[in-house]
């Protein structure tokens, strides 16, 4: 029986997890010397590379001193908590990666809490000790305090600590002693992390993730909890509703290097992929057909936010996308729920509208961005947080912990913005040359907060937040104050008319861009919405004299990212998303319909 170590790498966003996995892959000579490879080998999805974050967890295995180490790269953002939870079920230990300057951040706390609850043994890696202002010894104490506060056992608190730099490719037990490579980390993993236990008996495996191949269909991935599975074996699939289905394993694969290798049998402790299992969901148990025994199902944190997804019915629909019908939208959303555990899709009374529940703006925006890249056109409504009713009938809402590191001179602006969102300041302390602020803030108050904070601090704030709990309703939060500039007609916007309307507000469109009636083309500098005509051309006269023709000077348009647009829109607006464009529009394009809808609302 080969010795196996299953280890998950957990850290806050951008603390260097995927870079560390790269170095482990290089240290174990998975590539030939003449083979070409890039950085961030595991971030193989375009979105992950662009944003520099891990969204989907991945497995890779290396061999070192005769031991097979299965490494699981986990997402660091709490919006992907559903992803983290199921992945930790595969591991026997965790490698906690912490930035030597920033120390443990909110997401680190979120994932570490889950790992300690599962009884996993931690190893701490204090990364980026080559950075200026780094404070490895202080950070080490902070990690110990954090584990103690999270209720770690004595064995978990007796953790090994390594220091180093993933980027420069070295790890050492003393941060002042730089080594040649990261083999000390691999030695500590083998010494500290318990080998995967060998459990004899009726075979059991919980499906924790899935893959898809156009040749064999869906592939179930999980860790064998007990016993041995063999190729061609008859098994039972135990589902959430208690039903048991008979299946046959066609093929078994284990993770070898960056790929998978076919094997004839898999024993307990190994992570494997099975083909031939059909109609399964994540959390189902594969077990012996004669004596079926189910493993406890994975519990996933509930969604805290929802958005309305609907088909694109604007005048520009179908111009850029391939998939535009409600059937396409429906199939794609339900397909996503199969592998995205924290996502929930609910049908509404209308055939072409779906309520999509997720963990936060980032979680939902990654889905939307993926869909537009696949060629879908859709519209989404304003994000809404999910309220609950307490035991005494009181209204509860999701509350998060917001952490902001900001230069001292901008701290006051951040506190003011957080207070406007009903935030409550908990901690304010210096951290190097920055101020470290922590708030309790309702999820509603966070919508639109990032762009406001970055504007107020000239882009120098570092923000992170994580879900804390449902707490009593905090009261009304003021939304966007400024109204919208709405296009009165359809057609190309002329530079002349935009120039003349610049004193009314800021525009979101360029001159000569095509717009349609009811499209939001700018932000009014007052509170009300106004309709403007941007199609007027300059009247030509036969007078030509110096000084009568002023050159048009137009301020650059305001560009929004997808998340900023989602946070910006009002209740009576939709965000139209196509593979090439993001536009804001009124739900009712016709001004008469808008007035009637407002009157109806007032009567209600």
PyMOL commands that set and color helices and strands:
alter all, ss='L'
color gray80, all
select helices_A, chain A and resi 17-27+46-51+78-88+106-117+136-149+154-157+183-192+326-339+361-373+408-420+443-446+449-456+495-504+562-568+591-603
alter helices_A, ss='H'
color red, helices_A
select strands_A, chain A and resi 3-11+58-64+67-73+93-99+121-127+160-165+170-172+204-213+217-226+228-230+234-238+244-248+251-256+259-263+265-267+271-275+285-288+305-311+344-347+353-358+378-380+384-385+388-389+395-407+424-431+434-442+462-472+484-487+491-492+505-507+514-515+519-524+530-532+573-577+582-586
alter strands_A, ss='S'
color yellow, strands_A
deselect
rebuild
show_as cartoon
